[in-house]
Amino acid sequence: MRDLAVTWPKITGAPGRVIEFPLPGAMGRYLRGELNLAADRRAGEQTFEAWLTIRLAKRGEYL
């Protein structure tokens, strides 16, 4: 999640900070265990950074 949060302002120029904090309970364990990812169902090789750059360029918001 941190990688996505850092990439967003880098590409979009949006202001903000990335603040890390422990997420307790079942949801925290779920995310720390990376159970929200579907690595066995990857459909492509495009990174979030590449996808975001292309998306914004198509909308005329970047590049």
TIFI-583184 format. One record per residue (C-alpha): residue in three letters; y, x negated, z negated. Coordinates in steps of 0.5 Angstrom, whole numbers, plus 500, padded with zeros to 3 digits. Last residue first. Layout:
<sites>
AlaYXZ;...
</sites>
This chain:
<sites>
Leu530495540;Tyr530500535;Glu532508534;Gly531510542;Arg525514540;Lys520510544;Ala523504541;Leu521507534;Arg514509536;Ile513502539;Thr516498533;Leu512503528;Trp505502531;Ala506495532;Glu508494524;Phe502499522;Thr497494526;Gln494496532;Glu486495533;Gly483501534;Ala479507532;Arg477505525;Arg471509522;Asp468505518;Ala474502515;Ala476509512;Leu481508507;Asn483512501;Leu477509497;Glu481503497;Gly478502490;Arg485501487;Leu487507490;Tyr481511487;Arg482508480;Gly490510480;Met488517482;Ala483517477;Gly488515471;Pro493510471;Leu498508477;Pro500501475;Phe507499478;Glu510495484;Ile517497486;Val519496493;Arg526496494;Gly530500499;Pro535500505;Ala532502512;Gly532497517;Thr527500521;Ile522494522;Lys523490515;Pro524497512;Trp518500513;Thr514493513;Val515492505;Ala512499504;Leu506498508;Asp504492506;Arg505494498;Met500500500;
</sites>
